[in-house]
Amino acid sequence: HTFRIPPAAIFTDSAPALAAALRNMQSSPPSGMYQHTSWPHTKHMLCIFHLWQNFYRQLKGLFGSKTTQWHEAANLFWGLGKESGTSAIATFDARFLRLTDFVKLHCRTSEHYDKGAAWLQSLYQRREKWAACFVYATFTYGMHSTQRAEAMQHSTKEALGKSKHLLKDLARILVEKNLRRRQTSEADDIRK
């Protein structure tokens, strides 16, 4: 089946394969089974939770034992990610520069900074996909991450580990639900 109304936005982590698949969906209709599915206006947004994890991995080590400075850098990141007012767009570049300057000032060595600076530059280039002041120009019901889906997947994996029958039960419930929906739909069609 295809989506009747394409989504306004899709939030993903920064996985290149997902980005490529979405670009393909945006540029031209696919062939074959999904030939009627094309999302030329769907915006690809980046999950702030996954970006935070990458921010942590890429930059935490640059601060060494400077815990207070690391926390300030983290606060600067979250300020960029969560500030959603329209005035935040006008100040975004200056605030991002403050973050990069802060990281450079408090980094252990310039060699470490070079790696962090490259990652920060890639983050800046993708700003319209993750910073709330840009993301919220698209109606997202306030979503800014994939955390809910991540939490559901984690819970499902835990439950599946405990019960081998859960998947069978879930499949049975879905089949029954779809059957009831079809029967209701067919009844509605007959009455018209």
C-alpha positions in Angstrom: 0.0 0.0 0.0 1.1 3.6 -0.5 0.6 6.7 1.6 -2.4 8.7 0.4 -0.9 11.8 1.9 2.9 12.1 2.1 4.3 13.0 5.4 5.3 16.6 5.9 8.5 15.5 7.6 10.5 12.4 8.5 12.9 12.4 11.5 15.8 10.0 11.2 19.3 9.7 12.7 22.1 10.7 10.4 22.3 7.4 8.6 23.5 8.0 5.0 21.4 5.1 3.7 18.2 6.6 5.1 19.1 10.1 3.8 19.8 8.6 0.3 16.5 6.7 0.3 14.6 9.8 1.2 16.4 11.9 -1.4 15.4 9.3 -4.0 11.7 9.5 -2.8 11.9 13.3 -3.1 13.5 13.5 -6.5 11.6 11.0 -8.7 8.8 8.4 -8.3 10.3 5.0 -7.7 9.5 2.2 -10.1 8.0 -1.2 -9.4 5.9 -2.0 -6.4 5.9 1.5 -5.0 5.7 3.4 -8.3 2.8 5.6 -7.0 4.7 6.7 -3.9 6.6 9.9 -4.2 7.3 12.5 -1.5 8.7 15.5 -3.3 7.8 17.9 -0.5 8.6 15.8 2.5 11.3 17.3 4.6 14.1 15.2 6.1 14.7 16.2 9.7 17.4 14.9 12.0 16.6 13.6 15.4 18.0 15.9 18.1 18.5 12.9 20.4 20.8 11.1 17.9 22.6 14.4 17.2 23.2 14.8 20.9 24.6 11.3 21.1 27.0 12.2 18.2 27.8 15.5 19.8 28.8 13.7 23.0 30.9 11.1 21.1 32.6 13.6 18.9 33.3 16.4 21.5 33.2 15.1 25.1 36.8 13.8 24.9 38.1 17.1 23.7 37.5 18.6 27.1 39.4 16.1 29.1 38.9 16.7 32.8 37.2 20.1 32.2 33.8 19.0 33.3 32.4 22.5 33.9 33.4 23.6 30.4 32.0 20.4 28.9 28.6 21.1 30.5 28.7 24.7 29.1 29.4 23.3 25.6 26.5 20.9 26.1 24.2 23.7 27.2 25.2 25.8 24.1 24.3 22.8 21.9 20.9 22.3 23.5 20.3 26.0 23.3 20.8 25.8 19.5 18.7 22.7 19.2 15.7 23.8 21.3 15.4 27.6 20.7 12.4 27.8 18.5 11.5 31.5 18.3 11.6 33.2 14.9 14.3 35.6 16.2 16.5 32.5 16.8 17.0 32.2 13.1 18.6 35.6 12.9 20.9 34.9 15.8 21.7 31.2 15.0 25.0 31.8 13.2 26.3 34.0 16.0 25.2 31.4 18.6 26.8 28.6 16.6 30.0 30.6 16.3 30.0 31.0 20.1 29.8 27.2 20.5 32.7 26.6 18.1 34.8 29.3 19.7 34.0 27.9 23.1 35.1 24.4 22.1 38.3 25.7 20.5 39.1 27.8 23.6 38.6 24.8 26.0 39.8 22.0 23.9 42.8 20.0 25.2 44.9 20.4 22.1 44.6 21.9 18.6 45.0 18.4 17.1 41.9 17.3 19.0 40.1 20.4 18.0 40.6 19.9 14.3 38.6 16.7 14.4 35.9 18.3 16.5 35.8 21.4 14.2 35.2 19.2 11.2 32.3 17.5 12.9 30.9 20.9 14.1 31.1 22.2 10.5 29.1 19.3 9.2 26.6 19.9 12.0 26.3 23.6 11.0 25.8 22.6 7.3 22.8 20.5 8.4 21.3 23.1 10.8 18.0 23.4 8.9 17.4 19.7 9.6 17.8 19.8 13.4 17.7 23.3 15.0 14.2 24.0 16.3 14.1 27.5 14.9 14.3 25.9 11.4 12.5 22.6 12.0 9.4 24.1 13.5 8.7 26.0 10.3 7.2 22.7 9.3 4.3 21.5 11.4 5.7 18.5 13.3 3.3 18.4 16.3 6.3 19.5 18.4 8.3 16.4 17.5 12.0 16.9 17.4 13.3 13.4 17.8 12.7 9.7 17.3 12.9 8.9 21.0 9.3 7.6 21.2 9.9 5.1 18.4 13.3 4.2 19.9 11.7 3.6 23.3 8.9 1.5 21.7 11.5 -0.6 19.8 13.5 -1.1 23.0 10.4 -2.2 25.0 9.4 -4.6 22.2 12.9 -6.2 22.0 12.8 -6.7 25.8 9.3 -8.2 25.7 10.2 -10.5 22.7 13.2 -11.7 24.7 10.8 -12.8 27.5 8.0 -14.2 25.4 8.3 -16.1 22.2 4.6 -15.9 21.7 4.3 -12.1 21.7 5.1 -11.8 18.0 2.5 -14.5 17.1 -0.1 -12.8 19.3 0.7 -9.4 17.7 0.4 -10.8 14.2 -2.9 -12.5 15.1 -4.3 -9.2 16.5 -3.3 -7.2 13.4 -4.8 -9.8 11.1 -8.1 -9.7 13.0 -8.1 -5.9 13.1 -7.5 -5.7 9.4 -10.2 -8.3 8.7 -12.8 -6.3 10.8 -11.8 -3.1 9.0 -12.3 -4.7 5.6 -15.7 -6.1 6.7 -16.8 -2.7 7.9 -15.5 -1.1 4.8 -17.3 -3.6 2.5 -20.5 -3.1 4.6 -20.2 0.7 4.1 -19.7 0.2 0.3 -22.9 -1.9 0.1 -25.0 0.7 1.9 -24.0 3.5 -0.5 
